[in-house]
Structures are given as structure tokens and as C-alpha cells.
């Protein structure tokens, strides 16, 4: 659905992005991760047909970004990291303006506006003036206008930036709903927690170079050589630490009150034996689970060159 080949962008002598290659498949929610200044927005503006490359090419829905930008724009919805609103416009008028820009006929626009207002839960804001909306509501409105022409691909640059936790949660749930509707979503963020719950694939960029890309679970599994287990007890029990240290393959044991973390290196099929040993000894286990790597850990190790 999105394919980038050898994208390079220079600003004068400064190299912003170098030999960038990426493939995002239909139905993916692809999280584009990197610190400020890494090249995320440059790449996104190129995909959005707003920036000419120094070298390279990209295709969205089989349309060339450089040779057929109008077809790309019809297939894509773009939400920038910052956007303006038009004073004196009501919410429905703002959406009508953008729908008209896509040459959608007036009668059809009424139904589309109703549908996107409903999808973004803006029903009670329909007749409000845009400039009076809160930041969270403006973010919803910008996403609503991105959807008026029913694009197959969404490119979202920091869509939850500056939002409170409730609004960020709403955006994440909305992204999952859009994926269920068949949309392919390319979303950038430097706030890693925003992406962990909704993306199935990620790419990590730093200093204009793509360091890693692929299935989020696969990349996470490459980060750790050892398995990290988390065990919570009903009551603290010092026997747990002694049993864990004697278990073959255990590299470290960290006790934090009722929660103990055990670092294990070995055959994953042996782990249930540790659980069974604790139960057999009468230790009251509330839960016993593998603690997966999080995106922050992935990012730190990838950018340090610790993951092949």
C-alpha cells in the first residue's frame, strides 16, 4: 500500500534522510518512531506530495508520489503535526469546505459530513465555531476532515501531540476502528507509549536512517536475549527467591515486595516447571507471566546498535 525506495532528502549541505526504503502492507497500522529531528516529518511530507525528494521514489496505492501526485492525494488522507483552523467557520462548514475541495457533490457531502461527525463523536459540536474548540476537539476535527473523501491510506504526523490522557486513549481506539474499516495507517510519534497498543508494525529512524522495521513483536523479541518473568504473590514469601535462584537458566532475581522479576535464559518450554514448583511448595501465586519488552526499551537498544 505504501512503498518507498531510496528516498533521500538534502537541505543544502544537510542530509535529512538518506537511502530510505520501506514497505507498508494493506491494513497495517505502522508506527514511525524517532526523536525530534530524526527525519520523520520530512519523510511524511514527501509521502504527502508536499516535498520533492533529492533522490528516490514512493508509491501509495500503486500511484507514484512524484509522477502522479493528484492520484496519491485522492487515495490518501494527511493529518499534519500542526494545522490551522478558519475563524468564523462552524464545524460542519469546515468539513464541507474540505469535502468540496475534493469535488464531492453537495448532496453527497451532507451524508459524508454526518458520518464523519458521528465517527469522531463530534455530534454535539456540529454547530460550534472551530476556533472555540479545545485542542482535543480540534485534533478530532482535523482527523474528520482527513476522512471526508474516504481515503484508503491515512498518514498522520503526531496526531496525539499535546493531548491529555483521555484524548490520547480516544485517538488510539479510533485508529483501531479505522483499521477494522480497512484503512492502512502510517502514524509518526516520538511518544512511544502512544504506539505500543495500536501498531502491528514499526519503523525506527534516527539521523535520517531507518535502523529497523517490521513486525512489532518480532522486533521486540530481538531486543532481549533473556526472558523476563514477572511473578506476583498474594503475600511476600522469601522462599520464592531461593527457589528461583536454584532453577536452571535463571540469570537474575529481583524482589520488589509481592512482585518478583526473574531473568531466564534457556528453553521456554521449561518455564512452566518453575511455576509448578512454586505451587507445589504452597506459595500463593497471583500471576506468573512473561514481561514483554516495551517500545522504549526497543528504541534505546536499536539506536545503540544492539539489535541486528
SEGU-776043 format. One line per field, with one value per residue: residue number from 1; chain; x, y, z of N, C-alpha, C in turn. Coordinates in steps of 0.05 Angstrom, whole numbers, m for minus. Atoms other than C-alpha are relative to their C-alpha. Example, Ala and Ser with C-alpha at 12.3 -4.5 7.8 and 13.67 -1.06 7.14 Angstrom:
BEGIN
n: 1 2 $
chain: A A $
n.xx: 18 m16 $
n.yy: m24 m24 $
n.zz: 0 m1 $
ca.xx: 246 273 $
ca.yy: m90 m21 $
ca.zz: 156 143 $
c.xx: 18 m15 $
c.yy: 24 22 $
c.zz: 0 14 $
This chain:
BEGIN
n: 1 2 3 4 5 6 7 8 9 10 11 12 13 14 15 16 17 18 19 20 21 22 23 24 25 26 27 28 29 30 31 32 33 34 35 36 37 38 39 40 41 42 43 44 45 46 47 48 49 50 51 52 53 54 55 56 57 58 59 60 61 62 63 64 65 66 67 68 69 70 71 72 73 74 75 76 77 78 79 80 81 82 83 84 85 86 87 88 89 90 91 92 93 94 95 96 97 98 99 100 101 102 103 104 105 106 107 108 109 110 111 112 113 114 115 116 117 118 119 120 121 122 123 124 125 126 127 128 129 130 131 132 133 134 135 136 137 138 139 140 141 142 143 144 145 146 147 148 149 150 151 152 153 154 155 156 157 158 159 160 161 162 163 164 165 166 167 168 169 170 171 172 173 174 175 176 177 178 179 180 181 182 183 184 185 186 187 188 189 190 191 192 193 194 195 196 197 198 199 200 201 202 203 204 205 206 207 208 209 210 211 212 213 214 215 216 217 218 219 220 221 222 223 224 225 226 227 228 229 230 231 232 233 234 235 236 237 238 239 240 241 242 243 244 245 246 247 248 249 250 251 252 253 254 255 256 257 258 259 260 261 262 263 264 265 266 267 268 269 270 271 272 273 274 275 276 277 278 279 280 281 282 283 284 285 286 287 288 289 290 291 292 293 294 295 296 297 298 299 300 301 302 303 304 305 306 307 308 $
chain: A A A A A A A A A A A A A A A A A A A A A A A A A A A A A A A A A A A A A A A A A A A A A A A A A A A A A A A A A A A A A A A A A A A A A A A A A A A A A A A A A A A A A A A A A A A A A A A A A A A A A A A A A A A A A A A A A A A A A A A A A A A A A A A A A A A A A A A A A A A A A A A A A A A A A A A A A A A A A A A A A A A A A A A A A A A A A A A A A A A A A A A A A A A A A A A A A A A A A A A A A A A A A A A A A A A A A A A A A A A A A A A A A A A A A A A A A A A A A A A A A A A A A A A A A A A A A A A A A A A A A A A A A A A A A A A A A A A A A A A A A A A A A A A A A A A A A A A A A A A A A A A A A A A A $
n.xx: 17 m20 m27 m20 m25 m24 6 m21 6 m20 6 m27 m20 10 14 22 7 m18 4 22 16 21 24 22 21 28 11 m19 m4 m29 m10 m25 m12 m26 m1 3 m23 m11 7 28 17 m10 10 29 7 m6 23 24 m4 m6 m29 m14 m24 m26 m2 18 27 19 27 22 22 m10 m3 m26 1 m12 10 29 7 28 12 m9 16 27 m1 m13 8 m24 4 m27 m5 13 19 15 30 10 18 27 12 10 m12 10 m9 m29 0 11 m20 m19 14 3 m27 m3 21 22 24 12 18 m16 m15 16 m1 m28 m5 14 m13 m26 6 8 m23 m19 15 1 29 8 m16 5 5 m18 m21 m24 m21 7 m3 m24 m20 8 22 m12 m13 21 10 m20 1 25 m4 m18 16 24 0 m2 m26 m8 m25 m2 m27 5 m24 4 29 8 m19 12 27 1 2 26 2 m18 13 21 m13 m10 23 10 m18 7 25 m6 m13 21 14 m16 m20 m28 m7 m28 2 m25 1 m24 10 2 23 24 0 m3 25 17 m14 m10 m27 m14 m25 m15 m17 m17 m19 6 m4 19 m16 14 28 13 21 m8 m7 m26 m22 m2 m13 m28 m13 m9 m10 12 29 5 24 10 16 11 10 21 m15 m29 m9 m29 m6 0 m26 m18 7 m6 m29 m8 12 m20 4 6 m24 2 25 4 24 11 24 16 m7 m28 m7 m19 m12 m5 m12 3 23 25 17 m6 10 22 m10 m4 27 9 m15 10 26 m4 m11 21 m3 25 m7 23 m4 m26 1 m24 2 m11 m14 17 m12 m22 m24 m7 m12 m27 m19 m4 m15 m27 m12 m1 17 m8 $
n.yy: m24 m22 11 m21 11 m17 m29 m17 m29 m19 m28 m11 21 18 25 5 28 12 27 11 20 9 11 3 15 m8 7 m5 m25 m1 m21 m12 m9 m14 m25 m25 m5 24 3 10 m18 m2 23 m2 m21 11 18 m16 m14 m28 m4 14 14 m3 25 21 0 14 6 5 13 4 m25 m12 m25 m22 m2 m1 m9 m4 26 6 m16 11 25 m4 m22 m10 m16 m10 m3 m25 m7 m24 1 m24 m14 m6 24 21 26 13 m16 7 26 m4 m14 19 19 m14 m1 26 2 17 m16 m11 19 21 m11 0 27 5 m16 13 25 m5 m12 22 17 m15 m8 m29 m7 m23 m23 m4 m28 m18 m12 16 m13 3 27 8 13 28 m1 m8 24 17 m13 2 28 2 m11 18 24 m7 12 29 9 27 m2 m23 m7 m16 m10 m7 m7 m3 m18 m21 8 12 29 10 m5 18 27 m1 1 28 18 m7 11 28 2 m6 24 20 m9 6 m21 4 m24 m5 m19 m6 m10 4 10 28 13 m5 19 28 14 0 6 28 m2 m25 m6 m18 m17 m18 m15 4 28 20 19 26 m1 26 8 m11 22 11 m18 1 25 m2 m18 14 27 16 m3 m12 10 m16 17 m14 18 m11 m11 4 26 0 25 m3 m7 23 20 m10 1 28 10 m2 m20 m26 m18 m21 m1 m26 1 m26 5 22 4 9 3 21 1 29 6 29 10 m11 22 7 m20 9 16 m18 m6 24 3 m19 10 25 m8 m14 m29 m10 m16 m14 3 9 m6 m12 m29 m6 m25 m22 m15 m17 18 6 m24 m5 20 m2 m24 5 21 25 19 4 $
n.zz: 0 0 6 2 10 2 m5 m11 1 m11 m2 3 m5 m22 8 m19 3 19 11 m17 14 m18 12 m19 14 m5 m26 m21 m14 0 m17 9 m25 1 m16 16 18 12 28 2 14 28 14 2 20 27 7 4 25 m7 0 22 m10 13 15 m9 9 m18 12 m19 14 28 14 m5 m15 15 27 0 m27 m4 m7 m28 m18 m1 m14 m25 m18 m14 m23 m8 m29 m9 21 m7 2 12 m18 11 11 m19 5 24 22 3 14 27 16 10 18 26 12 13 21 m8 5 m24 m13 m12 m22 m24 m12 m9 m24 m22 m7 m14 m26 m18 m5 m18 m24 0 4 m17 8 29 6 m14 16 m1 m17 m28 m9 m16 17 6 20 25 11 11 24 21 9 14 27 14 9 15 27 m4 11 m8 m15 m17 m9 m23 m12 m28 m3 m28 m14 m16 m10 m26 1 9 29 14 0 20 26 4 6 27 19 2 14 28 11 5 24 24 6 m5 m16 m4 m22 m12 m28 m17 m26 7 m12 17 23 m8 m2 24 25 4 11 m7 12 m17 15 m15 17 28 8 m11 m14 m2 8 3 m20 m26 m19 9 m8 m29 m8 6 m18 m24 2 m22 m5 m26 m12 m23 m18 m22 m21 m17 m22 4 m9 6 13 29 10 m3 21 26 5 4 25 22 21 m11 0 m21 m15 m13 m17 m6 m16 9 29 5 28 4 27 6 26 5 15 m10 m8 m28 m19 m17 m23 m22 m10 m14 m25 m20 m9 m16 m26 m15 3 12 24 12 29 8 29 12 3 26 3 9 22 m9 m1 28 13 m11 8 29 6 m9 17 m14 13 28 $
ca.xx: 0 59 127 188 252 318 287 339 329 381 371 432 490 449 427 359 342 387 371 305 269 203 142 76 22 m53 m87 m25 m21 52 85 141 187 244 267 254 297 305 272 200 165 210 191 117 116 148 93 41 67 88 163 206 259 333 331 285 212 150 82 17 m38 5 7 74 85 129 96 22 12 m62 m80 m39 m79 m145 m121 m91 m113 m58 m60 0 32 5 m53 m93 m168 m210 m242 m316 m328 m372 m351 m397 m376 m302 m316 m359 m303 m254 m305 m318 m243 m246 m302 m353 m423 m465 m518 m466 m427 m485 m484 m408 m405 m458 m420 m351 m381 m413 m349 m307 m361 m369 m446 m453 m401 m431 m452 m396 m345 m279 m235 m273 m258 m209 m144 m170 m233 m191 m150 m213 m238 m173 m177 m250 m231 m176 m231 m282 m260 m256 m181 m152 m87 m80 m15 m16 40 39 m38 m39 13 m7 m70 m90 m91 m165 m160 m99 m137 m194 m147 m116 m184 m205 m143 m162 m232 m205 m161 m222 m254 m197 m153 m78 m48 21 30 90 105 163 118 128 72 22 41 52 m21 m46 10 25 88 140 199 254 290 348 391 355 369 319 350 297 228 179 130 129 130 189 230 213 235 302 316 323 368 336 263 238 186 142 112 64 48 m12 37 113 148 224 221 207 275 311 272 282 358 362 322 368 376 359 407 379 324 297 248 203 155 100 127 190 223 263 311 315 358 340 285 218 185 219 187 122 164 183 110 93 149 123 52 77 114 49 70 8 19 m30 0 60 76 129 141 149 198 166 178 223 270 267 283 342 374 363 391 452 463 449 398 418 $
ca.yy: 0 46 33 78 65 100 165 217 290 344 415 450 410 379 307 299 229 180 119 105 41 17 m25 m19 m70 m60 m59 m44 7 26 65 111 123 171 231 302 318 246 255 233 295 301 231 243 308 271 217 271 300 365 356 339 287 297 225 165 149 126 96 99 52 40 114 149 204 244 229 225 267 281 207 199 255 222 157 188 228 271 299 345 355 426 455 519 530 581 632 643 573 523 451 426 484 467 395 418 463 405 357 409 414 340 355 317 339 379 326 273 319 324 248 246 302 269 203 232 275 213 172 225 236 309 309 359 405 406 479 505 553 518 570 557 483 452 424 353 371 406 343 303 354 352 276 282 327 277 224 263 233 162 152 82 106 153 189 220 263 265 261 257 310 355 316 295 220 212 244 202 139 161 171 102 68 107 84 12 24 55 m7 m51 m9 m29 33 29 77 107 144 180 196 207 187 112 93 122 69 6 m12 0 m13 m82 m58 m5 30 65 124 164 217 204 129 72 28 m26 m41 m98 m135 m103 m170 m195 m133 m135 m208 m190 m138 m187 m247 m269 m278 m233 m265 m226 m263 m232 m266 m258 m246 m236 m303 m307 m379 m354 m322 m384 m430 m384 m380 m456 m462 m478 m420 m364 m305 m256 m249 m181 m180 m119 m135 m180 m175 m213 m208 m267 m264 m331 m357 m424 m466 m430 m498 m506 m445 m479 m524 m463 m444 m515 m516 m454 m482 m549 m512 m478 m408 m367 m341 m288 m286 m313 m283 m262 m188 m165 m112 m43 6 50 m9 m28 43 51 m14 m5 65 40 m13 m71 m104 m134 $
ca.zz: 0 16 m16 m10 m50 m38 m12 1 20 29 53 25 52 108 96 128 102 66 23 59 38 68 51 89 72 67 134 174 229 220 276 254 313 323 364 342 282 260 193 208 184 123 103 116 76 18 21 25 m41 m6 m13 m73 m60 m74 m98 m95 m106 m68 m86 m48 m71 m134 m151 m158 m108 m155 m222 m203 m141 m154 m153 m89 m57 m76 m44 18 79 110 180 194 262 264 226 223 232 197 243 233 208 244 249 194 149 159 137 79 55 51 21 m34 m46 m65 m115 m75 m96 m47 m33 m21 24 73 85 89 140 182 180 199 253 282 275 311 364 345 343 400 367 297 300 344 316 301 337 402 405 455 428 434 394 342 334 324 273 235 232 210 151 134 124 83 17 46 32 34 66 126 141 210 238 314 318 394 409 466 484 554 572 559 490 472 492 447 388 397 399 337 300 315 290 225 216 223 168 122 126 122 174 176 242 269 342 389 448 446 493 443 391 432 439 369 318 289 254 270 238 277 246 273 238 173 171 180 233 239 211 214 259 327 365 323 336 410 414 383 436 494 495 560 580 636 681 730 789 838 904 949 1006 1005 1012 1016 991 920 913 938 890 831 840 841 776 716 668 717 709 759 811 834 892 899 955 929 857 835 768 743 684 650 593 564 533 540 548 616 646 668 713 754 761 782 833 867 870 897 952 973 950 935 864 839 769 732 663 614 614 542 520 512 456 497 510 436 414 462 442 367 367 405 351 398 352 285 $
c.xx: 17 27 18 26 21 m6 23 m8 22 m12 27 20 m9 m16 m21 m9 17 m8 m21 m17 m20 m24 m21 m23 m28 m10 18 m5 30 9 28 13 26 m1 m5 25 11 m6 m29 m17 9 m11 m30 m8 6 m23 m25 1 6 29 13 25 26 5 m21 m29 m17 m27 m20 m24 7 2 27 m3 11 m12 m31 m11 m31 m14 8 m18 m29 0 8 m13 24 m8 27 2 m11 m17 m16 m30 m9 m21 m26 m14 m10 12 m10 9 29 2 m11 20 20 m12 m3 26 6 m21 m22 m26 m15 m17 15 15 m16 2 28 6 m14 15 27 m4 m8 24 19 m14 0 m29 m8 17 m6 m3 17 20 27 20 m6 4 26 20 m8 m22 10 15 m20 m11 19 0 m26 3 19 m16 m22 m1 4 26 6 25 m2 29 m3 26 m6 m29 m8 17 m16 m27 3 m4 m26 m3 19 m11 m21 12 9 m23 m11 18 m6 m26 4 14 m21 m17 16 21 28 10 30 1 27 m4 28 m8 m6 m24 m25 m3 m1 m25 m15 15 7 28 12 25 14 20 16 21 m5 3 m20 17 m12 m29 m11 m21 9 8 27 23 3 15 30 15 12 11 m13 m30 m3 m27 m8 m19 m10 m13 m23 12 30 9 29 8 2 28 19 m6 8 30 10 m9 21 m7 m6 26 m1 m28 m2 m27 m9 m27 m14 6 29 4 24 10 10 12 0 m24 m26 m19 5 m12 m24 9 6 m26 m10 15 m10 m27 3 11 m20 3 m25 6 m26 2 30 1 26 m6 13 17 m19 15 24 26 9 15 29 20 6 18 29 14 2 m18 8 m23 $
c.yy: 25 m12 24 m13 22 30 13 29 15 28 14 m23 m20 m23 m7 m30 m12 m28 m15 m19 m12 m11 m4 m14 10 m10 3 26 1 24 9 14 13 25 23 4 m24 m3 m10 18 5 m23 1 21 m9 m19 16 18 30 7 m16 m14 9 m24 m19 4 m14 m4 m4 m10 m2 26 13 27 23 4 3 9 3 m26 m9 15 m10 m26 3 22 7 18 10 3 26 10 25 m6 27 13 7 m23 m18 m27 m13 16 m6 m27 2 13 m20 m21 12 1 m26 m5 m19 17 7 m20 m22 10 0 m27 m5 15 m11 m25 5 14 m21 m18 12 10 30 10 25 25 9 30 19 12 m14 13 m3 m28 m4 m13 m28 m1 9 m23 m19 12 m3 m29 m5 11 m17 m24 6 m13 m30 m11 m29 0 26 4 22 8 10 7 4 19 21 m7 m11 m30 m10 4 m18 m28 m1 m3 m28 m19 6 m12 m30 m4 5 m24 m21 7 m4 21 m10 26 2 23 5 11 m3 m8 m29 m14 3 m23 m29 m16 m3 m8 m30 0 27 4 20 15 18 12 m6 m28 m18 m22 m28 4 m28 m4 8 m22 m12 18 0 m25 0 17 m15 m28 m18 6 12 m8 19 m18 17 m20 14 13 m4 m26 m3 m27 3 7 m23 m21 10 m2 m28 m11 3 21 28 17 21 m2 27 0 29 m3 m26 m8 m8 m2 m19 1 m28 m2 m30 m7 11 m22 m10 18 m10 m17 18 8 m23 m4 18 m9 m24 7 16 30 10 20 12 m1 m6 4 10 29 8 26 22 16 17 m17 m7 23 5 m20 1 23 m2 m22 m27 m21 m2 6 $
c.zz: 0 m6 m5 m9 m2 4 14 m2 14 1 m1 3 22 m12 20 0 m22 m7 16 m17 20 m16 22 m15 7 27 24 15 6 17 m8 23 m4 16 m18 m17 m14 m29 m4 m17 m28 m17 m5 m20 m28 m8 m5 m25 5 m1 m22 11 m14 m18 11 m9 21 m15 23 m16 m30 m16 7 14 m16 m28 m2 27 4 6 28 19 2 16 29 16 16 23 10 30 10 m24 10 m2 m11 18 m14 m13 22 m8 m26 m25 m7 m16 m28 m19 m11 m18 m28 m15 m14 m21 7 m2 26 15 14 24 26 15 10 26 24 10 15 26 20 8 20 25 3 m2 15 m6 m28 m7 15 m19 5 20 30 11 17 m19 m7 m22 m27 m14 m13 m26 m23 m12 m16 m29 m17 m12 m19 m27 1 m11 10 18 17 9 21 14 28 6 29 16 16 12 29 m2 m11 m31 m16 m1 m22 m28 m6 m7 m27 m22 m4 m15 m30 m13 m6 m24 m25 m7 7 13 5 20 12 29 12 28 m4 11 m17 m21 9 m1 m26 m26 m1 m12 7 m18 18 m17 18 m19 m30 m11 13 13 2 m9 m2 22 28 20 m7 9 30 9 m6 20 24 m7 21 3 28 10 23 15 23 19 16 25 m5 12 m9 m14 m31 m11 1 m22 m27 m6 m5 m27 m23 m21 11 3 22 12 14 15 6 15 m9 m30 m2 m30 m3 m28 m6 m28 m4 m16 13 10 29 20 17 24 24 13 17 26 22 11 19 28 17 m1 m14 m22 m11 m30 m6 m31 m10 m3 m26 1 m8 m21 8 1 m28 m12 11 m10 m30 m7 10 m17 13 m13 m30 m19 $
